[in-house]
Amino acid sequence: MKRTSRDIRTANRYEVLRRIIARSPTSRQELAAATGLSLATVATLVGELLDLRMITEVGFEDSAGGRPRGLVAVHASGGALIGVDIAETYVRVELFDLALNVLARADEDVSPGESLPGQVVGHVAAAVGSVVARAGVEDARVLGVGVSVPGQVDRATGRAAYAPNWDWHDVPLLDMLAEHIPHPLYLDNPLRAGAVAELWCGAARGRGDAVVVNLGTGVGAGLVLGGALHRGVSNSAGEWGHTTIVLDGRPCRCGGRGCVEAYVGASGIMRTLRELSPGSALLHPRDQTATIAALGRGVRERDPVALEVVRETVRHLGAGIANLVNLFNPEVVVLSSWVAAALGEPLLHEVRTAVARHALQRPLAATEIVLSPVPSDPVCLGAATFALEGALRPAGRRTGRRSARRTMTPS
């Protein structure tokens, strides 16, 4: 799709605000140097952000031999953003100020029998209402709600195009949510959300090329190429979890066989545990979260079964990540999401060793492999930035789904 001048202006607003959030206070001159935009363009964009009350003037700094430079900083209380992480086993919602500090969070468990769209929408609506109430934020201050849902999504229509783990096809998710949530809504998936979180506040900050490996029930890779999020022509880039790693291997929920996800997603890890030790006390047959948590504890305690399960998982994971290193030559590979967090440093150590066995030496030498350092839920944070991007679009170009009960304009 061809970008219009308004699209470019929105992207420039977004980039300038991102730099201000990353380094407040800062000057217009520093912003111009950091973004590559002209000083005149930066001055115009800063003026627009001041008008939107997203940033504020905070004084001056001395410059070498010249006039003092005016400083601007993010206006943290100038609005609120909500990020929603819909996963196969939970719904997590976090409410942020404009400096991306978490003001409130809420969690809703999603049981295996609660995967119908209406049931998931109910959990999201309840959690969004909870964080707004806990933070004591007026509805008018909420600039938008970014929603991350697993699988392939159509951002323009707000539809969950395909979620294999729930067998969702073309679900009008944002229209359903708009019946319950009185704020602009923006949809994407956890691969993009996790990558943006790392780009703004995590291990990809200041990096040109990064891969964010999402390890949860589903598996995928968010891509940062040339310092920007890579979406692909149909917003489907990063479906690494459904690339084949074992010919004619385990069946995957996508309908294929031998996919990466079938071996390193939470369900695949549980299957490996059942195969290696069917009666293990580590296995909670209907509870992915409890099983992965038990494996994490077991690895830290040097339990032989837990160690063997992680080594077998990493045998496939390391080969899959080596493929990403060889393909994209990234500066950093980030292990993110709840499975990576639960298995922690022992997983990271094993992955680094396994990747070294498979990746080409030259690209590997330039690649750092780390756990996500984002202190909050990376997907919630990334989803909130999608709402921020929507709020920065000029009037008449915002594509977020809005409640039929109310139309809102950021102040």
C-alpha positions in Angstrom: 0.0 0.0 0.0 1.3 3.4 -1.0 2.0 5.7 1.9 0.4 9.1 1.9 1.9 12.4 3.2 -0.4 12.0 6.2 1.0 8.5 6.8 4.5 9.8 6.7 3.6 12.6 9.1 2.0 10.1 11.5 5.2 8.0 11.3 7.4 11.0 12.0 5.2 12.1 15.0 5.5 8.6 16.4 9.2 8.4 15.9 9.8 11.8 17.6 7.6 10.9 20.5 9.4 7.6 20.9 12.7 9.4 21.1 11.3 11.8 23.7 9.9 9.0 25.8 13.3 7.2 25.6 15.3 10.3 26.6 13.4 13.0 28.5 14.2 15.8 28.7 15.7 16.4 25.2 16.1 19.2 22.8 14.8 19.7 19.3 18.4 19.6 18.0 19.0 16.3 19.6 15.8 14.9 18.2 16.8 16.1 14.7 20.1 14.3 15.0 18.6 11.1 16.4 15.8 10.9 13.8 17.5 12.3 10.7 14.7 14.7 10.2 15.4 18.4 9.5 15.3 20.8 12.5 12.4 22.6 10.9 10.4 19.4 10.6 11.2 18.4 14.2 10.1 21.8 15.4 6.8 21.5 13.6 6.2 17.9 15.0 7.2 19.0 18.5 4.7 21.8 18.2 2.0 19.3 17.2 2.8 17.1 20.2 2.7 20.1 22.5 -0.8 20.9 21.1 -1.9 17.3 21.8 -0.5 17.7 25.4 1.6 14.6 25.0 4.8 16.5 25.8 5.6 19.7 27.7 8.3 22.4 27.8 10.7 21.9 30.7 13.2 24.7 30.5 16.5 25.2 28.7 20.0 23.8 28.5 23.2 25.7 27.7 24.7 25.1 24.3 28.4 25.7 23.4 28.6 29.4 22.5 25.0 29.6 21.2 21.5 30.4 22.4 20.2 28.1 25.2 18.2 25.2 23.8 14.7 24.6 24.8 14.0 21.2 26.3 10.9 19.1 26.0 9.8 16.0 28.0 6.9 13.5 27.8 3.8 14.7 29.7 3.2 11.5 31.6 -0.2 12.5 32.8 -1.4 13.8 29.4 -3.2 10.6 28.7 -3.5 6.9 29.4 -2.9 3.9 27.1 -4.1 0.4 27.6 -2.4 -2.8 26.3 -4.2 -6.1 26.1 -2.3 -9.4 25.9 -4.8 -12.2 24.9 -3.1 -15.5 25.2 -4.4 -19.1 25.0 -4.3 -19.4 28.8 -4.8 -15.9 30.1 -5.9 -12.3 29.3 -3.6 -9.7 30.8 -4.3 -6.0 30.7 -2.0 -3.1 31.7 -2.8 0.6 31.8 0.1 3.0 31.2 0.7 6.7 31.4 2.4 8.4 28.5 5.8 7.7 29.9 4.9 4.0 29.6 4.8 3.5 33.4 2.4 0.8 34.5 -0.4 2.3 36.6 -2.6 -0.7 36.9 -2.8 -4.3 35.7 -5.4 -7.1 35.7 -5.3 -10.8 34.8 -8.1 -13.2 33.8 -7.5 -16.9 33.5 -8.7 -18.5 30.3 -9.5 -22.2 30.8 -9.3 -24.7 27.9 -13.1 -24.6 27.5 -13.3 -20.8 27.2 -11.9 -20.3 23.8 -15.1 -19.0 22.0 -14.8 -15.5 20.8 -17.6 -14.2 23.1 -16.0 -15.8 26.1 -12.6 -14.2 25.4 -14.3 -10.8 24.7 -15.9 -11.1 28.2 -12.5 -11.6 29.8 -11.0 -8.6 28.0 -13.9 -6.3 28.8 -13.8 -7.2 32.5 -10.0 -6.7 32.7 -10.1 -3.4 30.9 -12.8 -2.1 33.2 -10.8 -3.3 36.2 -7.6 -1.4 35.2 -9.4 1.9 34.5 -11.2 1.7 37.9 -8.0 0.7 39.8 -6.0 3.6 38.2 -8.8 6.1 38.8 -8.5 7.3 35.2 -11.3 9.2 33.6 -12.5 7.7 30.4 -11.7 10.9 28.5 -8.0 10.4 29.3 -7.8 7.0 27.7 -6.3 7.6 24.3 -6.9 4.0 23.1 -6.7 0.3 23.7 -4.2 -1.9 21.8 -5.2 -5.5 21.6 -2.9 -8.4 20.8 -4.4 -11.7 19.8 -2.5 -14.8 18.7 -2.4 -15.8 15.1 -2.9 -13.8 11.9 -4.8 -10.5 12.1 -6.2 -8.0 9.7 -5.4 -4.6 11.3 -7.5 -2.6 8.8 -10.7 -4.5 9.6 -10.0 -5.4 13.2 -10.5 -9.1 12.5 -8.7 -12.1 13.9 -8.1 -13.8 10.5 -6.8 -17.1 11.8 -5.9 -18.4 15.3 -5.0 -22.0 14.9 -4.8 -22.9 18.6 -8.5 -21.8 19.0 -9.6 -22.6 15.4 -10.7 -19.0 14.9 -11.4 -17.9 11.4 -12.2 -14.3 10.4 -13.6 -13.3 13.8 -14.7 -9.6 14.0 -12.9 -9.2 17.3 -12.7 -5.4 17.5 -16.4 -5.0 16.6 -17.2 -7.4 19.4 -15.0 -5.6 21.8 -16.4 -2.2 20.8 -19.8 -3.3 22.2 -18.2 -3.3 25.7 -15.2 -0.9 25.6 -15.8 2.8 25.1 -12.3 3.6 23.8 -10.7 3.5 20.3 -9.4 -0.1 19.7 -6.4 -1.2 17.7 -5.5 -4.8 16.8 -2.3 -6.7 16.1 -0.6 -9.9 17.3 2.0 -10.7 20.0 4.9 -11.0 17.5 4.5 -7.4 16.5 3.7 -6.2 20.0 6.7 -8.0 21.6 9.1 -6.7 18.9 7.9 -3.1 19.4 8.2 -3.4 23.2 11.9 -4.4 22.8 12.4 -1.7 20.3 11.0 1.0 22.6 12.2 -0.2 26.1 14.1 -3.5 25.8 17.0 -5.3 24.2 16.3 -4.0 20.7 16.5 -0.3 21.8 19.1 1.4 19.6 19.6 -1.6 17.4 19.0 -1.7 13.7 18.2 -5.4 13.3 16.7 -7.7 15.9 14.6 -10.8 16.2 12.2 -11.3 19.2 11.4 -14.9 19.7 8.0 -15.3 21.3 7.8 -18.5 23.4 4.4 -19.3 24.8 1.6 -21.6 23.8 2.2 -20.3 20.3 5.6 -19.6 18.9 6.8 -16.9 16.5 9.4 -14.2 15.7 8.9 -10.5 15.7 11.3 -8.8 13.3 13.0 -5.4 13.5 14.8 -4.7 10.3 16.6 -1.4 9.6 15.4 0.0 12.9 11.7 -0.5 12.1 9.1 -3.2 12.7 8.8 -5.5 9.7 5.2 -6.7 9.0 5.3 -8.2 5.5 2.9 -7.5 2.7 -0.2 -9.0 4.6 0.9 -8.3 8.2 1.9 -12.0 8.4 5.7 -11.8 8.8 7.3 -13.8 11.6 5.3 -17.0 11.5 8.5 -18.9 12.3 6.6 -21.2 14.6 5.0 -22.8 11.6 8.2 -23.3 9.6 9.1 -27.0 9.3 12.0 -28.2 11.4 11.3 -32.0 11.3 10.1 -33.5 8.0 6.9 -35.6 8.7 7.3 -34.8 12.4 4.7 -34.1 15.1 1.3 -32.8 14.0 0.8 -29.1 14.6 -2.5 -27.3 15.3 -2.0 -25.4 12.1 -2.6 -28.6 10.1 1.1 -29.1 9.2 3.6 -31.5 10.6 7.0 -31.0 12.1 6.5 -27.3 12.9 8.8 -25.5 15.3 5.8 -24.8 17.5 5.1 -28.5 17.8 8.4 -29.0 19.6 9.0 -25.7 21.5 5.6 -24.3 22.3 4.1 -25.0 25.7 2.0 -27.9 24.3 5.0 -29.4 22.6 7.1 -29.2 25.7 4.4 -31.0 27.6 4.3 -33.7 25.0 8.1 -34.1 25.3 7.7 -34.4 29.1 5.0 -37.1 28.6 7.2 -39.0 26.2 10.3 -38.9 28.5 8.6 -39.5 31.8 4.8 -40.3 31.5 4.3 -40.4 35.3 6.3 -37.3 36.2 5.0 -35.2 39.0 6.1 -32.2 36.9 3.3 -32.8 34.5 -0.1 -31.1 35.0 -2.0 -32.6 32.1 -4.6 -29.8 31.7 -2.5 -26.9 32.9 0.3 -25.5 30.6 1.2 -22.7 33.1 1.6 -25.1 36.0 3.6 -27.6 34.0 6.1 -25.0 32.6 6.4 -23.4 36.1 7.2 -26.9 37.5 9.8 -27.5 34.8 11.4 -24.1 35.6 11.6 -25.0 39.3 12.9 -28.5 38.4 15.7 -27.1 36.2 16.8 -24.7 39.0 16.9 -27.6 41.4 18.8 -29.9 38.9 15.9 -32.4 38.6 17.1 -34.9 35.9 13.7 -35.1 34.2 13.3 -31.4 34.0 16.9 -31.0 32.7 16.3 -33.6 30.0 13.0 -32.0 28.8 14.7 -28.6 28.5 17.7 -30.1 26.6 15.4 -31.9 24.2 13.3 -28.8 23.7 16.4 -26.7 23.1 17.7 -29.2 20.6 14.9 -28.0 18.3 14.8 -24.4 19.5 18.5 -23.9 19.0 18.3 -25.2 15.4 15.3 -22.9 14.7 17.0 -19.8 16.1 20.2 -20.6 14.2 18.0 -20.5 11.0 16.9 -17.0 12.1 20.4 -15.9 12.7 21.6 -17.2 9.3 18.6 -15.6 7.5 18.4 -12.2 9.1 21.9 -11.6 10.6 20.5 -9.7 13.6 22.4 -7.7 16.2 20.3 -9.4 18.9 17.9 -12.3 19.4 15.5 -11.8 22.4 13.8 -14.7 24.1 10.4 -13.4 25.2 7.0 -14.3 26.6 6.0 -16.5 29.5 7.7 -19.8 28.7 11.0 -18.0 28.3 10.5 -16.1 31.5 9.5 -19.3 33.4 12.6 -21.3 32.3 14.9 -18.2 32.5 18.7 -18.3 32.6 19.1 -22.1 32.3 17.1 -22.0 29.0 19.2 -19.0 27.8 22.5 -20.9 28.5 21.3 -24.0 26.7 20.0 -22.0 23.7 23.3 -20.1 23.3 25.2 -23.4 23.2 22.7 -25.0 20.8 22.6 -22.1 18.4 26.4 -22.1 18.2 26.3 -25.7 16.9 24.1 -24.8 14.0 24.6 -21.1 13.0 27.2 -19.9 10.6 30.1 -18.4 12.4 30.1 -14.9 10.8 26.5 -14.0 11.5 26.6 -15.7 14.9 29.6 -13.6 16.0 27.6 -10.4 15.5 24.6 -11.7 17.4 23.8 -11.4 21.1 21.2 -13.8 22.5 19.4 -12.5 25.6 16.2 -12.8 27.7 13.8 -10.0 27.5 14.6 -7.2 30.0 11.2 -5.6 29.8 10.0 -5.5 33.4 6.2 -5.5 32.6 4.4 -7.8 30.1 6.2 -7.0 26.8 3.1 -7.8 24.8 0.9 -5.4 26.8 3.5 -2.7 26.4 3.8 -3.2 22.7 0.0 -3.3 22.3 -0.2 0.0 24.1 2.2 1.6 21.6 -0.2 0.6 18.8 -2.9 2.6 20.6 -0.4 5.5 20.9 0.3 5.3 17.2 -3.4 5.5 16.5 -3.8 8.5 18.7 -1.1 10.3 16.7 -2.9 9.9 13.4 -4.5 13.1 12.0 -8.2 13.4 12.6 -10.1 11.5 9.9 -7.3 9.0 9.5 -7.6 7.0 12.7 -8.5 3.4 12.0 -9.2 2.2 15.5 -12.5 0.6 16.0 -14.7 2.8 18.3 -17.6 2.0 20.5 -21.0 2.6 19.1 -21.9 4.3 22.4 -19.2 7.0 22.1 -16.7 8.6 19.8 -13.6 10.1 21.5 -10.9 12.5 20.4 -7.6 12.7 22.3 -7.2 16.0 24.1 
